[in-house]
Amino acid sequence: MPELNTLTLTDHLVSGEEFGLVWNAEYQCYQTEPIPKSLEKYYESAAYISHSDSADTFMERIYQRAKKINLDRKLGLVKRFCGQEGVLMDIGAGTGDFVKHAQERGWEAYGVEPNEAARGRAHNKGVPVYSRITVQQEAIYDAITLWHVLEHLPDLDEEIKTMSDRLKPGGWLIVAVPNYKSLDAKYYKSNWAAYDVPRHLWHFSRGSIKRLFEQKGYELRAVKPLWLDAFYISWLSETYRKNRLAPLSGALMGTASNLYGVFSREFSSHVYCLQKKAE
């Protein structure tokens, strides 16, 4: 259980500060320690790619290309469980590409993004992205998606309740998070890029996600791998190790991690398809 408590993790993106992990018995997962009082400043970096549409560097171009490839795959997964059309909310929408993609394919789609700069880029694309979930009382959404967002939320209980109150009975919550039990996580240890402290406050496994959401009135229907994540996370992890051959080494470890996942069912990142139980 608490073997990760010994890791000392560095914020490679913004501050260079060090953080640790502590076991959270309630959620059966790890939690970043300490949690900074002001998290906003830890997102203030041009290198935080998910808040940017930049494609200036080689890594940024690869990321933006992978993001476009994933749009169809993400929406295809939503359609598989929710049907061809419906009302969708994307939490942590970034610059709004997934919301726009869903709208172009017949969905009534909206986004939530607290970062003002990313929200502005979404608005420039004509995408309806808000700073928080709207306050309407009725449950209107057929699906709510969180693509690598749950691990950023400070108050899990309150945030999940807010989402659940807006989701129709029988509706779907689609959650993608990294998995600290993957091969790349075990290999890179404190240099594993998906720890991403302190922006990532929570560090989940398959078991912790199942436990967390079953307690909140959901049934876990399916778990799917995000194949491309292993390559990107491994590449970034190699840069933290200052490996000049990071793209090659990352590709090799990404391949190994995915092969490991085929047999162990422990991939670098998973998508969890959770259905809200009928009241």
C-alpha positions as CSV (number, residue, x, y, z in Angstrom):
1,M,0.0,0.0,0.0
2,P,2.1,3.0,1.1
3,E,5.3,2.2,-0.8
4,L,5.0,5.5,-2.7
5,N,5.2,7.6,0.5
6,T,9.0,7.4,0.1
7,L,9.0,9.4,-3.2
8,T,10.2,13.0,-3.3
9,L,8.7,14.6,-6.3
10,T,9.8,17.8,-8.1
11,D,7.6,20.4,-9.9
12,H,9.5,20.3,-13.1
13,L,7.1,22.7,-14.9
14,V,6.9,25.9,-12.8
15,S,8.5,26.2,-9.4
16,G,11.1,23.5,-8.9
17,E,9.6,22.9,-5.4
18,E,9.5,19.5,-3.9
19,F,6.4,17.5,-2.8
20,G,5.6,14.1,-1.4
21,L,2.8,11.6,-1.5
22,V,0.7,10.4,1.4
23,W,-1.9,7.6,1.4
24,N,-5.5,8.7,1.6
25,A,-7.4,5.9,3.4
26,E,-10.8,7.3,2.5
27,Y,-10.3,7.4,-1.2
28,Q,-7.7,4.5,-1.3
29,C,-5.3,6.6,-3.4
30,Y,-2.3,8.8,-3.0
31,Q,-2.5,12.6,-2.3
32,T,0.1,15.3,-3.0
33,E,1.5,16.8,0.2
34,P,1.7,19.6,0.9
35,I,-1.2,21.2,-1.1
36,P,-0.2,24.8,-1.9
37,K,-2.6,27.5,-0.7
38,S,-2.7,29.1,-4.2
39,L,-2.7,26.5,-6.9
40,E,-3.3,29.0,-9.7
41,K,0.3,30.1,-10.0
42,Y,1.4,26.5,-10.7
43,Y,-0.5,26.6,-14.0
44,E,1.1,29.9,-15.1
45,S,3.6,28.5,-17.6
46,A,3.8,28.6,-21.4
47,A,4.9,25.0,-21.1
48,Y,1.5,23.9,-19.8
49,I,0.5,22.6,-23.2
50,S,-3.2,21.7,-22.5
51,H,-3.9,25.4,-21.9
52,S,-2.3,26.4,-25.2
53,D,-2.8,25.8,-29.0
54,S,0.9,26.4,-29.6
55,A,2.8,24.2,-32.0
56,D,6.2,26.0,-32.0
57,T,8.3,23.2,-30.6
58,F,8.6,19.6,-31.7
59,M,7.0,18.3,-28.5
60,E,4.1,20.8,-28.9
61,R,3.6,19.7,-32.5
62,I,3.4,16.1,-31.5
63,Y,1.1,16.9,-28.6
64,Q,-1.3,18.9,-30.9
65,R,-1.3,16.2,-33.5
66,A,-2.1,13.5,-30.9
67,K,-4.8,15.7,-29.5
68,K,-6.5,15.8,-32.9
69,I,-6.2,12.1,-33.3
70,N,-7.8,11.6,-29.9
71,L,-10.8,13.8,-30.5
72,D,-12.6,11.1,-32.7
73,R,-11.6,8.4,-30.3
74,K,-12.9,10.2,-27.3
75,L,-16.2,11.1,-28.9
76,G,-16.5,7.6,-30.2
77,L,-16.3,6.3,-26.7
78,V,-19.0,8.7,-25.5
79,K,-21.2,7.6,-28.4
80,R,-20.7,4.0,-27.6
81,F,-22.4,4.4,-24.2
82,C,-24.6,7.5,-24.6
83,G,-25.8,7.2,-28.2
84,Q,-25.2,9.3,-31.2
85,E,-26.3,12.7,-29.9
86,G,-27.2,14.3,-26.6
87,V,-26.2,17.0,-24.1
88,L,-22.6,17.0,-23.0
89,M,-20.5,18.9,-20.6
90,D,-16.7,18.7,-20.8
91,I,-15.0,19.6,-17.5
92,G,-11.5,21.0,-17.8
93,A,-12.2,21.8,-21.5
94,G,-8.9,23.7,-22.0
95,T,-9.0,25.5,-25.3
96,G,-12.3,23.9,-26.3
97,D,-11.4,21.5,-29.0
98,F,-13.3,18.5,-27.7
99,V,-16.4,20.6,-27.2
100,K,-16.2,22.0,-30.7
101,H,-15.6,18.5,-32.1
102,A,-18.7,17.2,-30.4
103,Q,-20.8,20.2,-31.5
104,E,-19.8,19.6,-35.2
105,R,-21.1,16.1,-34.8
106,G,-24.5,16.9,-33.6
107,W,-24.1,17.2,-29.8
108,E,-25.3,20.1,-27.7
109,A,-22.0,20.5,-26.0
110,Y,-20.5,22.9,-23.4
111,G,-17.3,23.2,-21.5
112,V,-16.0,24.3,-18.1
113,E,-12.5,25.7,-17.8
114,P,-11.2,27.8,-14.9
115,N,-8.1,29.0,-16.6
116,E,-8.9,32.4,-18.1
117,A,-6.3,32.3,-20.9
118,A,-7.5,28.8,-22.1
119,R,-11.1,29.9,-21.9
120,G,-10.3,33.0,-24.0
121,R,-8.8,30.7,-26.7
122,A,-12.0,28.6,-26.7
123,H,-14.2,31.7,-27.0
124,N,-12.1,32.8,-30.0
125,K,-13.2,29.5,-31.7
126,G,-16.8,30.3,-30.9
127,V,-17.0,27.5,-28.2
128,P,-19.2,28.0,-25.1
129,V,-16.8,27.4,-22.3
130,Y,-17.6,28.7,-18.8
131,S,-15.5,29.3,-15.6
132,R,-17.6,26.9,-13.6
133,I,-20.6,24.5,-13.9
134,T,-23.7,26.5,-14.4
135,V,-26.1,26.8,-11.5
136,Q,-29.2,25.4,-13.0
137,Q,-30.9,23.0,-10.6
138,E,-32.3,20.3,-13.0
139,A,-30.2,17.4,-14.3
140,I,-29.8,18.1,-18.0
141,Y,-26.6,16.3,-19.1
142,D,-26.5,12.9,-20.8
143,A,-22.7,12.8,-20.4
144,I,-20.1,14.6,-18.5
145,T,-16.4,14.1,-19.5
146,L,-13.2,14.7,-17.5
147,W,-10.2,14.1,-19.7
148,H,-7.3,14.2,-17.2
149,V,-9.1,16.6,-14.9
150,L,-10.3,14.6,-11.8
151,E,-6.7,14.5,-10.4
152,H,-6.7,18.4,-10.4
153,L,-9.8,18.9,-8.3
154,P,-9.2,20.0,-4.7
155,D,-12.5,18.9,-3.1
156,L,-13.5,15.6,-4.7
157,D,-16.7,15.1,-2.7
158,E,-18.1,18.5,-3.5
159,E,-17.0,18.4,-7.2
160,I,-18.5,15.0,-7.8
161,K,-21.7,16.0,-6.1
162,T,-22.0,19.1,-8.3
163,M,-21.5,17.0,-11.4
164,S,-23.9,14.3,-10.3
165,D,-26.6,16.9,-9.6
166,R,-26.4,18.0,-13.2
167,L,-26.3,14.5,-14.7
168,K,-29.4,12.7,-15.7
169,P,-30.2,9.3,-13.9
170,G,-28.7,6.7,-16.2
171,G,-26.3,9.3,-17.6
172,W,-22.6,8.7,-18.1
173,L,-19.5,10.1,-16.4
174,I,-16.4,9.5,-18.6
175,V,-13.2,10.0,-16.5
176,A,-9.6,9.7,-17.8
177,V,-6.7,9.7,-15.2
178,P,-3.1,8.4,-15.1
179,N,-2.4,5.1,-13.3
180,Y,0.4,4.9,-10.8
181,K,0.5,1.1,-11.2
182,S,1.6,1.2,-14.8
183,L,5.0,0.0,-15.9
184,D,6.2,3.5,-16.9
185,A,5.2,4.8,-13.4
186,K,7.2,2.0,-11.8
187,Y,10.2,2.6,-14.0
188,Y,10.5,6.3,-13.8
189,K,9.5,6.5,-10.1
190,S,10.0,10.1,-8.9
191,N,10.6,11.3,-12.5
192,W,7.2,9.9,-13.8
193,A,5.7,12.9,-15.5
194,A,2.1,12.0,-14.7
195,Y,2.7,12.7,-11.0
196,D,2.9,16.4,-12.2
197,V,2.9,17.8,-8.7
198,P,1.4,20.0,-7.4
199,R,-1.1,20.3,-10.2
200,H,-2.1,16.7,-9.8
201,L,-3.5,16.5,-6.3
202,W,-4.7,12.9,-6.5
203,H,-3.0,9.7,-7.9
204,F,-5.4,6.9,-8.7
205,S,-5.4,3.3,-9.5
206,R,-8.2,1.2,-11.1
207,G,-9.3,0.1,-7.6
208,S,-9.5,3.6,-6.1
209,I,-11.6,4.9,-9.0
210,K,-14.0,2.0,-8.7
211,R,-14.3,2.5,-4.9
212,L,-14.7,6.3,-5.1
213,F,-17.5,6.3,-7.6
214,E,-19.4,3.3,-6.4
215,Q,-19.7,5.2,-3.1
216,K,-21.1,8.2,-5.1
217,G,-23.9,6.2,-6.8
218,Y,-22.2,5.1,-10.0
219,E,-21.6,1.7,-11.6
220,L,-18.3,1.1,-13.4
221,R,-19.2,-0.3,-16.8
222,A,-15.9,-0.3,-18.7
223,V,-12.2,0.6,-18.4
224,K,-10.3,1.5,-21.5
225,P,-6.6,2.3,-22.1
226,L,-5.3,5.5,-23.5
227,W,-2.6,4.1,-25.7
228,L,-0.9,7.3,-26.7
229,D,-0.5,8.6,-23.2
230,A,2.3,6.0,-22.4
231,F,4.4,7.5,-25.2
232,Y,3.9,11.1,-24.3
233,I,4.3,10.6,-20.5
234,S,7.5,8.4,-21.1
235,W,9.0,11.0,-23.4
236,L,8.4,13.8,-20.9
237,S,9.7,11.6,-18.1
238,E,12.9,11.1,-20.1
239,T,13.4,14.8,-20.4
240,Y,13.1,15.1,-16.6
241,R,16.0,12.6,-16.5
242,K,17.9,14.9,-18.9
243,N,18.2,12.2,-21.5
244,R,19.3,13.6,-24.9
245,L,17.6,10.7,-26.6
246,A,14.3,11.3,-24.8
247,P,12.0,10.8,-27.9
248,L,13.6,7.4,-28.7
249,S,13.8,6.2,-25.1
250,G,10.3,7.5,-24.4
251,A,9.0,5.6,-27.5
252,L,10.6,2.4,-26.3
253,M,9.3,2.7,-22.8
254,G,5.8,3.7,-24.1
255,T,5.7,0.5,-26.2
256,A,6.9,-1.6,-23.3
257,S,4.3,0.0,-21.0
258,N,1.5,-0.7,-23.4
259,L,2.6,-4.3,-23.8
260,Y,2.7,-4.7,-20.0
261,G,-0.8,-3.2,-19.9
262,V,-2.1,-5.8,-22.3
263,F,-1.3,-8.6,-19.9
264,S,-1.6,-6.8,-16.5
265,R,-4.5,-4.5,-17.4
266,E,-2.4,-1.7,-15.9
267,F,-1.9,0.9,-18.6
268,S,-0.3,4.4,-18.2
269,S,-3.7,6.0,-18.3
270,H,-7.3,4.6,-18.3
271,V,-10.7,5.9,-19.3
272,Y,-13.4,4.9,-16.8
273,C,-17.0,4.7,-18.1
274,L,-19.3,5.2,-15.2
275,Q,-23.1,5.2,-15.2
276,K,-25.1,7.0,-12.7
277,K,-27.6,4.7,-11.1
278,A,-31.3,5.4,-11.6
279,E,-32.8,7.0,-8.5
